[in-house]
Amino acid sequence: MRIFAVWQLVLALALLGPSAAWADACTLDKSTGTTIEAAPMPKGAYNARWNAATNRIAMMAPDAATGYYRIFTIAPDGTGRRAMPAVSSGHQGSVFWHPSGKYLLFTAQKEGWHGRKLFGLPDYEAIPGYGLHNEIWLATADGKQSWQLTHTPDSENHKKPDGNLLPVFSPDGKHIAWSARQAGGTYKITLADFVETPQPHLENLKTYAPGGDVYYEPGSFTSDSKSLIYTSSQDTHSFWMSQIYRLDLASGKSTRLTVGNYYNEHPVVVPTPSGDRIVYMSTKGVKRRGISLFLGTDWYAVDVNGAGEKRLTAMNVPGKDNPEDAKALAVACTIAMSPAGDYFLGDVQDDLVHQTGSVKVVRLTCDK
């Protein structure tokens, strides 16, 4: 989509409201299929996050010289790449926009901690998304100012260190949620108020563990900022059979949204004209590639009550009559929906050990 077209839509949303602006768009609630563009945007980057207010996309990618992950932003057409200044010498990533576009939330490796170099990546345990030896930071969109928001004592037990995983903003910009790794290797969901004055900081921290001492990974808030969609092993007690849940933040009540014993992860809330939908990755219906150790994943969608499940992509269904067949391992991860709601940028990994892959453009299609 051209930048001019995106800003036309943003203006329409402001003046007419979502229903009028989305009337003719093929949005997630109306889509019947997808088309994946062959060219990546860009290759070697992950964690695409799109901010509608500024029409900028944030991502992370390993630095070519050092191998450490760094954050950058680009325009929707892939131009205008701007590198964010580093706040530490280690990894930085897991980026998420404040809805205003004023700030970028991210994780950064603890300064002074160093571990093993594996598969060409330094300090492998601290790679963004793993959550080990990471603190949560905030920076202005231009990177000229930054603030460390968490100060977590790092355990001496390097086999099960503490850390912070995948921080996300609420749509109203008032709260931040993340997963806090505990010294024993389990996790807790943490919710905090985001306060801007006298300088950005967190207040009123509250933790949730609705399924006990297990794995929790935040996805994103619902549009009303009242619930958090997350991944957990709380029912299956196996990370490789994780499920998607909705957490009511007022009551602490958790509702399971996916069924079966498939591996599900990375839920992202997508507003549509008929209400919120959740896009997530799953091993449901995928085919193993030869003797590959790992299963690929494809994108699915459900509503916030777990109803209306539909498969969006078929990257892991081999066949000459399947144009989406990746013909190799393809692991769908997080997505970033366009402001128009008619396509998304999706992280696709082709090697989970070496952490390689790219961002794909996935266009929604609707029957005429």
Secondary structure, DSSP 8 states (H G I E B T S, - for coil): --HHHHHHHHHHHHHH-HHHHTTTS--TTT--EEEE-SS-SSBT-EEEEEETTTTEEEEEEE-TTT--EEEEEE-TTS---EE---SSSS-EEEEEE-TTSSEEEEEEE-TT-----BTTBSSGGGSTTT-TTEEEEEEETTSS-EEE-------S-TTS--EEEEEEE-TTSSEEEEEEE-TTS-EEEEEEEEE-SSS-EEEEEEEE-TTSSS-EEEEEE-TTSSEEEEEE-TTT--GGG-EEEEEETTT--EEE---SS--EEEEEEE--TTS-EEEEEE-TT----TT-SS--BEEEEEETTS-S-EE---TT---TT-TT--SS--EEEEEEE-TTSSEEEEEEEEETTTTEEEEEEEEEE---
